[in-house]
Amino acid sequence: MAHPPAAAPIAFLSDVHGNLAALEVVLAELDRLGVKRLYVAGDLLLGGDEPLGVWQRLQALGATCTRGPSDMALGSVDPTSLVPIDDEQRRQARRFAETRAAIGDLVAERLRRLPERERIPLVDGREILMVHGSPADNNREISHDLSDDEILALLDDDPADIIVCGSTHVPFQRAVEEYHVVNVGSVGAAPEGPIAHYTVITPRMSNADILQDWVSYEELDAS
């Protein structure tokens, strides 16, 4: 999908994992900041209690989404084919089946058809690439503890200038040679607890301002 060159601030999220409460607080913060254009880097629905609500909210906002591994699984794996061998796998299989039932066949198929990458041109001629994992492999993540050489291998000589990714749930940004890598963390499953990460990139004629921040939310009582 081709995008017009971006001149206004752009919000980037990832790893919502079906957590509507977390998504709503981020959206309220983005609204307060006046950010209208929204991109989400995959792992959208599996894990939380309101997967369909998350999908409907993102669709209503016209969010541009890429596909993460859990999205692909929901779109292509029959829950009855799962054969868990321990309590944790049984819990995961049950959550998978519940999520798949909640979203239905149509949404599952739309998840399966999401692209693995989106390219966003900027007004200064540079380009953002958004993926879930990395340009080299959507299932291989770019984490903050990798060396420059390890990161470069995962960037796979991509022509983009700014690489936006998720997967690790830990936000960071780092300059590696000519690249600027921005991991946007997680909206719905941050390791710190009930906080939701977001990133806003504001294009400039000679650079881009990158804001990474978080907001807290109240967890739903699962009891």
PyMOL commands that set and color helices and strands:
alter all, ss='L'
color gray80, all
select helices_A, chain A and resi 20-33+51-60+69-76+79-81+87-112+148-155
alter helices_A, ss='H'
color red, helices_A
select strands_A, chain A and resi 10-13+37-40+64-65+117-121+127-131+162-165+172-176+179-183+195-203+208-216
alter strands_A, ss='S'
color yellow, strands_A
deselect
rebuild
show_as cartoon
